[in-house]
Amino acid sequence: MGAFSSCKKDYNCRCDIEYQVNGQVVGKDNTLNTISATTKDQAKSQCVNYETDASYLQQKTVEKHYCSIE
């Protein structure tokens, strides 16, 4: 019996980021990460929108990440 190699492919997950203070957008950025997955649907399940709390110019900030597979 032969060995099976992984059939994973690399997908690009792009996240556009908004920094919000008191509901106002005060800055924007983006990131690009590589996800190794066997299917595009599997990659999409790992490339999701999310929010985090942070500090921006010494103010409580919400980082909103809008992510999708390119």
PDB file of N, CA, C and O in Angstrom:
ATOM      1  N   MET A   1       0.832  -1.164   0.000  1.00  0.00           N
ATOM      2  CA  MET A   1       0.000   0.000   0.000  1.00  0.00           C
ATOM      3  C   MET A   1       0.888   1.243   0.000  1.00  0.00           C
ATOM      4  O   MET A   1       1.847   1.316   0.769  1.00  0.00           O
ATOM      5  N   GLY A   2       0.584   2.211  -0.843  1.00  0.00           N
ATOM      6  CA  GLY A   2       1.394   3.419  -0.930  1.00  0.00           C
ATOM      7  C   GLY A   2       0.962   4.453   0.081  1.00  0.00           C
ATOM      8  O   GLY A   2      -0.146   4.405   0.615  1.00  0.00           O
ATOM      9  N   ALA A   3       1.834   5.367   0.327  1.00  0.00           N
ATOM     10  CA  ALA A   3       1.532   6.453   1.262  1.00  0.00           C
ATOM     11  C   ALA A   3       0.706   7.514   0.547  1.00  0.00           C
ATOM     12  O   ALA A   3       0.931   7.807  -0.627  1.00  0.00           O
ATOM     13  N   PHE A   4      -0.241   8.077   1.262  1.00  0.00           N
ATOM     14  CA  PHE A   4      -1.065   9.136   0.694  1.00  0.00           C
ATOM     15  C   PHE A   4      -0.490  10.483   1.109  1.00  0.00           C
ATOM     16  O   PHE A   4      -0.186  10.717   2.279  1.00  0.00           O
ATOM     17  N   SER A   5      -0.349  11.354   0.132  1.00  0.00           N
ATOM     18  CA  SER A   5       0.140  12.696   0.458  1.00  0.00           C
ATOM     19  C   SER A   5      -1.056  13.610   0.709  1.00  0.00           C
ATOM     20  O   SER A   5      -2.161  13.356   0.228  1.00  0.00           O
ATOM     21  N   SER A   6      -0.828  14.636   1.440  1.00  0.00           N
ATOM     22  CA  SER A   6      -1.880  15.596   1.746  1.00  0.00           C
ATOM     23  C   SER A   6      -2.275  16.333   0.474  1.00  0.00           C
ATOM     24  O   SER A   6      -1.418  16.711  -0.324  1.00  0.00           O
ATOM     25  N   CYS A   7      -3.552  16.532   0.292  1.00  0.00           N
ATOM     26  CA  CYS A   7      -4.059  17.233  -0.889  1.00  0.00           C
ATOM     27  C   CYS A   7      -4.462  18.662  -0.539  1.00  0.00           C
ATOM     28  O   CYS A   7      -5.400  19.206  -1.123  1.00  0.00           O
ATOM     29  N   LYS A   8      -3.770  19.257   0.394  1.00  0.00           N
ATOM     30  CA  LYS A   8      -4.113  20.612   0.814  1.00  0.00           C
ATOM     31  C   LYS A   8      -3.607  21.635  -0.192  1.00  0.00           C
ATOM     32  O   LYS A   8      -2.582  21.446  -0.847  1.00  0.00           O
ATOM     33  N   LYS A   9      -4.351  22.711  -0.292  1.00  0.00           N
ATOM     34  CA  LYS A   9      -4.015  23.816  -1.175  1.00  0.00           C
ATOM     35  C   LYS A   9      -3.980  25.081  -0.319  1.00  0.00           C
ATOM     36  O   LYS A   9      -4.666  25.160   0.700  1.00  0.00           O
ATOM     37  N   ASP A  10      -3.192  26.060  -0.724  1.00  0.00           N
ATOM     38  CA  ASP A  10      -3.126  27.326   0.006  1.00  0.00           C
ATOM     39  C   ASP A  10      -4.167  28.305  -0.537  1.00  0.00           C
ATOM     40  O   ASP A  10      -4.303  28.476  -1.748  1.00  0.00           O
ATOM     41  N   TYR A  11      -4.898  28.943   0.378  1.00  0.00           N
ATOM     42  CA  TYR A  11      -5.900  29.958   0.042  1.00  0.00           C
ATOM     43  C   TYR A  11      -5.537  31.237   0.782  1.00  0.00           C
ATOM     44  O   TYR A  11      -5.042  31.187   1.908  1.00  0.00           O
ATOM     45  N   ASN A  12      -5.784  32.387   0.148  1.00  0.00           N
ATOM     46  CA  ASN A  12      -5.514  33.678   0.778  1.00  0.00           C
ATOM     47  C   ASN A  12      -6.759  34.183   1.491  1.00  0.00           C
ATOM     48  O   ASN A  12      -7.831  34.293   0.896  1.00  0.00           O
ATOM     49  N   CYS A  13      -6.602  34.487   2.773  1.00  0.00           N
ATOM     50  CA  CYS A  13      -7.675  35.060   3.590  1.00  0.00           C
ATOM     51  C   CYS A  13      -7.343  36.535   3.799  1.00  0.00           C
ATOM     52  O   CYS A  13      -6.386  36.873   4.496  1.00  0.00           O
ATOM     53  N   ARG A  14      -8.139  37.405   3.192  1.00  0.00           N
ATOM     54  CA  ARG A  14      -7.924  38.847   3.323  1.00  0.00           C
ATOM     55  C   ARG A  14      -8.910  39.400   4.342  1.00  0.00           C
ATOM     56  O   ARG A  14     -10.109  39.132   4.271  1.00  0.00           O
ATOM     57  N   CYS A  15      -8.395  40.171   5.287  1.00  0.00           N
ATOM     58  CA  CYS A  15      -9.244  40.819   6.290  1.00  0.00           C
ATOM     59  C   CYS A  15      -9.071  42.331   6.188  1.00  0.00           C
ATOM     60  O   CYS A  15      -7.967  42.854   6.347  1.00  0.00           O
ATOM     61  N   ASP A  16     -10.173  43.024   5.921  1.00  0.00           N
ATOM     62  CA  ASP A  16     -10.194  44.481   5.990  1.00  0.00           C
ATOM     63  C   ASP A  16     -10.588  44.835   7.418  1.00  0.00           C
ATOM     64  O   ASP A  16     -11.580  44.323   7.938  1.00  0.00           O
ATOM     65  N   ILE A  17      -9.817  45.704   8.046  1.00  0.00           N
ATOM     66  CA  ILE A  17      -9.994  46.012   9.464  1.00  0.00           C
ATOM     67  C   ILE A  17     -10.401  47.472   9.625  1.00  0.00           C
ATOM     68  O   ILE A  17      -9.803  48.371   9.032  1.00  0.00           O
ATOM     69  N   GLU A  18     -11.434  47.688  10.442  1.00  0.00           N
ATOM     70  CA  GLU A  18     -11.844  49.035  10.823  1.00  0.00           C
ATOM     71  C   GLU A  18     -11.609  49.202  12.317  1.00  0.00           C
ATOM     72  O   GLU A  18     -11.950  48.327  13.112  1.00  0.00           O
ATOM     73  N   TYR A  19     -11.026  50.328  12.685  1.00  0.00           N
ATOM     74  CA  TYR A  19     -10.847  50.681  14.090  1.00  0.00           C
ATOM     75  C   TYR A  19     -11.926  51.702  14.425  1.00  0.00           C
ATOM     76  O   TYR A  19     -11.985  52.772  13.821  1.00  0.00           O
ATOM     77  N   GLN A  20     -12.787  51.364  15.400  1.00  0.00           N
ATOM     78  CA  GLN A  20     -13.903  52.238  15.747  1.00  0.00           C
ATOM     79  C   GLN A  20     -13.818  52.694  17.201  1.00  0.00           C
ATOM     80  O   GLN A  20     -13.601  51.895  18.111  1.00  0.00           O
ATOM     81  N   VAL A  21     -13.997  54.006  17.393  1.00  0.00           N
ATOM     82  CA  VAL A  21     -14.088  54.600  18.728  1.00  0.00           C
ATOM     83  C   VAL A  21     -15.447  55.287  18.794  1.00  0.00           C
ATOM     84  O   VAL A  21     -15.761  56.135  17.959  1.00  0.00           O
ATOM     85  N   ASN A  22     -16.248  54.920  19.781  1.00  0.00           N
ATOM     86  CA  ASN A  22     -17.597  55.485  19.935  1.00  0.00           C
ATOM     87  C   ASN A  22     -18.417  55.368  18.649  1.00  0.00           C
ATOM     88  O   ASN A  22     -19.167  56.282  18.305  1.00  0.00           O
ATOM     89  N   GLY A  23     -18.276  54.247  17.940  1.00  0.00           N
ATOM     90  CA  GLY A  23     -19.048  54.005  16.725  1.00  0.00           C
ATOM     91  C   GLY A  23     -18.523  54.695  15.482  1.00  0.00           C
ATOM     92  O   GLY A  23     -19.076  54.508  14.399  1.00  0.00           O
ATOM     93  N   GLN A  24     -17.471  55.487  15.610  1.00  0.00           N
ATOM     94  CA  GLN A  24     -16.892  56.198  14.469  1.00  0.00           C
ATOM     95  C   GLN A  24     -15.638  55.481  13.994  1.00  0.00           C
ATOM     96  O   GLN A  24     -14.809  55.071  14.807  1.00  0.00           O
ATOM     97  N   VAL A  25     -15.495  55.329  12.678  1.00  0.00           N
ATOM     98  CA  VAL A  25     -14.289  54.719  12.117  1.00  0.00           C
ATOM     99  C   VAL A  25     -13.154  55.730  12.220  1.00  0.00           C
ATOM    100  O   VAL A  25     -13.241  56.837  11.689  1.00  0.00           O
ATOM    101  N   VAL A  26     -12.079  55.331  12.917  1.00  0.00           N
ATOM    102  CA  VAL A  26     -10.939  56.234  13.111  1.00  0.00           C
ATOM    103  C   VAL A  26      -9.686  55.742  12.395  1.00  0.00           C
ATOM    104  O   VAL A  26      -8.663  56.426  12.398  1.00  0.00           O
ATOM    105  N   GLY A  27      -9.756  54.573  11.786  1.00  0.00           N
ATOM    106  CA  GLY A  27      -8.609  54.045  11.062  1.00  0.00           C
ATOM    107  C   GLY A  27      -8.984  52.765  10.342  1.00  0.00           C
ATOM    108  O   GLY A  27      -9.944  52.084  10.702  1.00  0.00           O
ATOM    109  N   LYS A  28      -8.204  52.452   9.315  1.00  0.00           N
ATOM    110  CA  LYS A  28      -8.433  51.232   8.541  1.00  0.00           C
ATOM    111  C   LYS A  28      -7.098  50.569   8.243  1.00  0.00           C
ATOM    112  O   LYS A  28      -6.057  51.223   8.196  1.00  0.00           O
ATOM    113  N   ASP A  29      -7.151  49.264   8.042  1.00  0.00           N
ATOM    114  CA  ASP A  29      -5.960  48.480   7.715  1.00  0.00           C
ATOM    115  C   ASP A  29      -6.435  47.200   7.042  1.00  0.00           C
ATOM    116  O   ASP A  29      -7.639  46.980   6.904  1.00  0.00           O
ATOM    117  N   ASN A  30      -5.508  46.363   6.627  1.00  0.00           N
ATOM    118  CA  ASN A  30      -5.881  45.053   6.112  1.00  0.00           C
ATOM    119  C   ASN A  30      -4.748  44.076   6.341  1.00  0.00           C
ATOM    120  O   ASN A  30      -3.594  44.464   6.521  1.00  0.00           O
ATOM    121  N   THR A  31      -5.101  42.795   6.330  1.00  0.00           N
ATOM    122  CA  THR A  31      -4.112  41.731   6.472  1.00  0.00           C
ATOM    123  C   THR A  31      -4.386  40.676   5.420  1.00  0.00           C
ATOM    124  O   THR A  31      -5.497  40.571   4.900  1.00  0.00           O
ATOM    125  N   LEU A  32      -3.371  39.904   5.115  1.00  0.00           N
ATOM    126  CA  LEU A  32      -3.502  38.787   4.182  1.00  0.00           C
ATOM    127  C   LEU A  32      -2.795  37.596   4.811  1.00  0.00           C
ATOM    128  O   LEU A  32      -1.589  37.635   5.053  1.00  0.00           O
ATOM    129  N   ASN A  33      -3.553  36.542   5.072  1.00  0.00           N
ATOM    130  CA  ASN A  33      -3.016  35.337   5.694  1.00  0.00           C
ATOM    131  C   ASN A  33      -3.239  34.147   4.776  1.00  0.00           C
ATOM    132  O   ASN A  33      -4.207  34.110   4.017  1.00  0.00           O
ATOM    133  N   THR A  34      -2.349  33.186   4.847  1.00  0.00           N
ATOM    134  CA  THR A  34      -2.474  31.970   4.052  1.00  0.00           C
ATOM    135  C   THR A  34      -3.076  30.866   4.903  1.00  0.00           C
ATOM    136  O   THR A  34      -2.627  30.605   6.019  1.00  0.00           O
ATOM    137  N   ILE A  35      -4.105  30.218   4.353  1.00  0.00           N
ATOM    138  CA  ILE A  35      -4.755  29.094   5.016  1.00  0.00           C
ATOM    139  C   ILE A  35      -4.552  27.863   4.145  1.00  0.00           C
ATOM    140  O   ILE A  35      -4.854  27.891   2.952  1.00  0.00           O
ATOM    141  N   SER A  36      -4.044  26.787   4.729  1.00  0.00           N
ATOM    142  CA  SER A  36      -3.910  25.513   4.021  1.00  0.00           C
ATOM    143  C   SER A  36      -5.141  24.674   4.331  1.00  0.00           C
ATOM    144  O   SER A  36      -5.436  24.396   5.494  1.00  0.00           O
ATOM    145  N   ALA A  37      -5.861  24.270   3.280  1.00  0.00           N
ATOM    146  CA  ALA A  37      -7.088  23.497   3.469  1.00  0.00           C
ATOM    147  C   ALA A  37      -7.283  22.564   2.279  1.00  0.00           C
ATOM    148  O   ALA A  37      -6.725  22.781   1.203  1.00  0.00           O
ATOM    149  N   THR A  38      -8.082  21.523   2.491  1.00  0.00           N
ATOM    150  CA  THR A  38      -8.335  20.570   1.403  1.00  0.00           C
ATOM    151  C   THR A  38      -9.382  21.086   0.431  1.00  0.00           C
ATOM    152  O   THR A  38      -9.360  20.717  -0.744  1.00  0.00           O
ATOM    153  N   THR A  39     -10.312  21.941   0.896  1.00  0.00           N
ATOM    154  CA  THR A  39     -11.328  22.512   0.011  1.00  0.00           C
ATOM    155  C   THR A  39     -11.473  24.004   0.284  1.00  0.00           C
ATOM    156  O   THR A  39     -11.077  24.495   1.341  1.00  0.00           O
ATOM    157  N   LYS A  40     -12.043  24.715  -0.680  1.00  0.00           N
ATOM    158  CA  LYS A  40     -12.278  26.150  -0.498  1.00  0.00           C
ATOM    159  C   LYS A  40     -13.292  26.381   0.624  1.00  0.00           C
ATOM    160  O   LYS A  40     -13.164  27.338   1.388  1.00  0.00           O
ATOM    161  N   ASP A  41     -14.301  25.507   0.727  1.00  0.00           N
ATOM    162  CA  ASP A  41     -15.282  25.642   1.810  1.00  0.00           C
ATOM    163  C   ASP A  41     -14.618  25.503   3.176  1.00  0.00           C
ATOM    164  O   ASP A  41     -14.970  26.217   4.115  1.00  0.00           O
ATOM    165  N   GLN A  42     -13.662  24.588   3.287  1.00  0.00           N
ATOM    166  CA  GLN A  42     -12.936  24.419   4.549  1.00  0.00           C
ATOM    167  C   GLN A  42     -12.135  25.686   4.861  1.00  0.00           C
ATOM    168  O   GLN A  42     -12.082  26.121   6.011  1.00  0.00           O
ATOM    169  N   ALA A  43     -11.515  26.271   3.841  1.00  0.00           N
ATOM    170  CA  ALA A  43     -10.762  27.513   4.037  1.00  0.00           C
ATOM    171  C   ALA A  43     -11.701  28.646   4.458  1.00  0.00           C
ATOM    172  O   ALA A  43     -11.360  29.441   5.334  1.00  0.00           O
ATOM    173  N   LYS A  44     -12.889  28.721   3.831  1.00  0.00           N
ATOM    174  CA  LYS A  44     -13.863  29.764   4.190  1.00  0.00           C
ATOM    175  C   LYS A  44     -14.286  29.646   5.649  1.00  0.00           C
ATOM    176  O   LYS A  44     -14.516  30.655   6.316  1.00  0.00           O
ATOM    177  N   SER A  45     -14.389  28.420   6.143  1.00  0.00           N
ATOM    178  CA  SER A  45     -14.812  28.232   7.535  1.00  0.00           C
ATOM    179  C   SER A  45     -13.753  28.721   8.525  1.00  0.00           C
ATOM    180  O   SER A  45     -14.053  28.945   9.697  1.00  0.00           O
ATOM    181  N   GLN A  46     -12.514  28.885   8.053  1.00  0.00           N
ATOM    182  CA  GLN A  46     -11.430  29.385   8.905  1.00  0.00           C
ATOM    183  C   GLN A  46     -11.174  30.879   8.701  1.00  0.00           C
ATOM    184  O   GLN A  46     -10.471  31.507   9.492  1.00  0.00           O
ATOM    185  N   CYS A  47     -11.740  31.433   7.651  1.00  0.00           N
ATOM    186  CA  CYS A  47     -11.543  32.844   7.301  1.00  0.00           C
ATOM    187  C   CYS A  47     -12.854  33.572   7.582  1.00  0.00           C
ATOM    188  O   CYS A  47     -13.685  33.730   6.688  1.00  0.00           O
ATOM    189  N   VAL A  48     -13.039  34.015   8.828  1.00  0.00           N
ATOM    190  CA  VAL A  48     -14.338  34.539   9.256  1.00  0.00           C
ATOM    191  C   VAL A  48     -14.226  35.958   9.813  1.00  0.00           C
ATOM    192  O   VAL A  48     -13.154  36.399  10.226  1.00  0.00           O
ATOM    193  N   ASN A  49     -15.355  36.656   9.813  1.00  0.00           N
ATOM    194  CA  ASN A  49     -15.435  37.990  10.406  1.00  0.00           C
ATOM    195  C   ASN A  49     -15.382  37.870  11.924  1.00  0.00           C
ATOM    196  O   ASN A  49     -15.889  36.904  12.494  1.00  0.00           O
ATOM    197  N   TYR A  50     -14.771  38.847  12.571  1.00  0.00           N
ATOM    198  CA  TYR A  50     -14.753  38.858  14.035  1.00  0.00           C
ATOM    199  C   TYR A  50     -14.436  40.256  14.550  1.00  0.00           C
ATOM    200  O   TYR A  50     -13.966  41.118  13.809  1.00  0.00           O
ATOM    201  N   GLU A  51     -14.706  40.460  15.840  1.00  0.00           N
ATOM    202  CA  GLU A  51     -14.410  41.724  16.514  1.00  0.00           C
ATOM    203  C   GLU A  51     -13.497  41.476  17.701  1.00  0.00           C
ATOM    204  O   GLU A  51     -13.566  40.430  18.347  1.00  0.00           O
ATOM    205  N   THR A  52     -12.643  42.449  17.978  1.00  0.00           N
ATOM    206  CA  THR A  52     -11.815  42.403  19.179  1.00  0.00           C
ATOM    207  C   THR A  52     -11.798  43.790  19.815  1.00  0.00           C
ATOM    208  O   THR A  52     -11.987  44.799  19.136  1.00  0.00           O
ATOM    209  N   ASP A  53     -11.571  43.826  21.108  1.00  0.00           N
ATOM    210  CA  ASP A  53     -11.392  45.095  21.813  1.00  0.00           C
ATOM    211  C   ASP A  53      -9.910  45.429  21.824  1.00  0.00           C
ATOM    212  O   ASP A  53      -9.063  44.547  21.959  1.00  0.00           O
ATOM    213  N   ALA A  54      -9.609  46.706  21.682  1.00  0.00           N
ATOM    214  CA  ALA A  54      -8.210  47.132  21.648  1.00  0.00           C
ATOM    215  C   ALA A  54      -8.122  48.552  22.203  1.00  0.00           C
ATOM    216  O   ALA A  54      -9.089  49.089  22.743  1.00  0.00           O
ATOM    217  N   SER A  55      -6.960  49.133  22.057  1.00  0.00           N
ATOM    218  CA  SER A  55      -6.740  50.518  22.451  1.00  0.00           C
ATOM    219  C   SER A  55      -6.145  51.251  21.255  1.00  0.00           C
ATOM    220  O   SER A  55      -5.195  50.769  20.637  1.00  0.00           O
ATOM    221  N   TYR A  56      -6.695  52.400  20.934  1.00  0.00           N
ATOM    222  CA  TYR A  56      -6.216  53.208  19.812  1.00  0.00           C
ATOM    223  C   TYR A  56      -6.122  54.639  20.308  1.00  0.00           C
ATOM    224  O   TYR A  56      -7.129  55.222  20.708  1.00  0.00           O
ATOM    225  N   LEU A  57      -4.944  55.206  20.286  1.00  0.00           N
ATOM    226  CA  LEU A  57      -4.710  56.563  20.793  1.00  0.00           C
ATOM    227  C   LEU A  57      -5.269  56.714  22.206  1.00  0.00           C
ATOM    228  O   LEU A  57      -5.926  57.703  22.532  1.00  0.00           O
ATOM    229  N   GLN A  58      -4.991  55.712  23.033  1.00  0.00           N
ATOM    230  CA  GLN A  58      -5.372  55.675  24.449  1.00  0.00           C
ATOM    231  C   GLN A  58      -6.883  55.707  24.674  1.00  0.00           C
ATOM    232  O   GLN A  58      -7.347  56.153  25.723  1.00  0.00           O
ATOM    233  N   GLN A  59      -7.651  55.235  23.687  1.00  0.00           N
ATOM    234  CA  GLN A  59      -9.099  55.141  23.834  1.00  0.00           C
ATOM    235  C   GLN A  59      -9.526  53.702  23.571  1.00  0.00           C
ATOM    236  O   GLN A  59      -8.912  52.990  22.776  1.00  0.00           O
ATOM    237  N   LYS A  60     -10.608  53.284  24.263  1.00  0.00           N
ATOM    238  CA  LYS A  60     -11.139  51.948  24.021  1.00  0.00           C
ATOM    239  C   LYS A  60     -11.641  51.878  22.580  1.00  0.00           C
ATOM    240  O   LYS A  60     -12.411  52.727  22.130  1.00  0.00           O
ATOM    241  N   THR A  61     -11.196  50.869  21.884  1.00  0.00           N
ATOM    242  CA  THR A  61     -11.473  50.738  20.463  1.00  0.00           C
ATOM    243  C   THR A  61     -12.011  49.352  20.160  1.00  0.00           C
ATOM    244  O   THR A  61     -11.657  48.377  20.822  1.00  0.00           O
ATOM    245  N   VAL A  62     -12.870  49.274  19.152  1.00  0.00           N
ATOM    246  CA  VAL A  62     -13.328  47.988  18.635  1.00  0.00           C
ATOM    247  C   VAL A  62     -12.672  47.795  17.274  1.00  0.00           C
ATOM    248  O   VAL A  62     -12.770  48.655  16.398  1.00  0.00           O
ATOM    249  N   GLU A  63     -12.000  46.650  17.104  1.00  0.00           N
ATOM    250  CA  GLU A  63     -11.440  46.292  15.800  1.00  0.00           C
ATOM    251  C   GLU A  63     -12.424  45.343  15.127  1.00  0.00           C
ATOM    252  O   GLU A  63     -12.692  44.258  15.641  1.00  0.00           O
ATOM    253  N   LYS A  64     -12.960  45.747  13.981  1.00  0.00           N
ATOM    254  CA  LYS A  64     -13.874  44.896  13.227  1.00  0.00           C
ATOM    255  C   LYS A  64     -13.123  44.341  12.026  1.00  0.00           C
ATOM    256  O   LYS A  64     -12.616  45.090  11.192  1.00  0.00           O
ATOM    257  N   HIS A  65     -13.060  43.024  11.953  1.00  0.00           N
ATOM    258  CA  HIS A  65     -12.349  42.328  10.885  1.00  0.00           C
ATOM    259  C   HIS A  65     -13.371  41.731   9.920  1.00  0.00           C
ATOM    260  O   HIS A  65     -14.174  40.882  10.308  1.00  0.00           O
ATOM    261  N   TYR A  66     -13.341  42.173   8.670  1.00  0.00           N
ATOM    262  CA  TYR A  66     -14.225  41.659   7.626  1.00  0.00           C
ATOM    263  C   TYR A  66     -13.368  40.802   6.699  1.00  0.00           C
ATOM    264  O   TYR A  66     -12.582  41.327   5.910  1.00  0.00           O
ATOM    265  N   CYS A  67     -13.523  39.485   6.796  1.00  0.00           N
ATOM    266  CA  CYS A  67     -12.598  38.560   6.133  1.00  0.00           C
ATOM    267  C   CYS A  67     -13.279  37.746   5.037  1.00  0.00           C
ATOM    268  O   CYS A  67     -14.457  37.405   5.138  1.00  0.00           O
ATOM    269  N   SER A  68     -12.513  37.441   3.988  1.00  0.00           N
ATOM    270  CA  SER A  68     -13.019  36.600   2.906  1.00  0.00           C
ATOM    271  C   SER A  68     -11.848  35.953   2.176  1.00  0.00           C
ATOM    272  O   SER A  68     -10.718  36.439   2.230  1.00  0.00           O
ATOM    273  N   ILE A  69     -12.137  34.854   1.497  1.00  0.00           N
ATOM    274  CA  ILE A  69     -11.136  34.161   0.686  1.00  0.00           C
ATOM    275  C   ILE A  69     -11.010  34.885  -0.640  1.00  0.00           C
ATOM    276  O   ILE A  69     -12.017  35.184  -1.282  1.00  0.00           O
ATOM    277  N   GLU A  70      -9.787  35.170  -1.057  1.00  0.00           N
ATOM    278  CA  GLU A  70      -9.558  35.836  -2.351  1.00  0.00           C
ATOM    279  C   GLU A  70      -9.482  34.815  -3.454  1.00  0.00           C
ATOM    280  O   GLU A  70      -9.294  35.175  -4.616  1.00  0.00           O
TER     281      GLU A  70
END
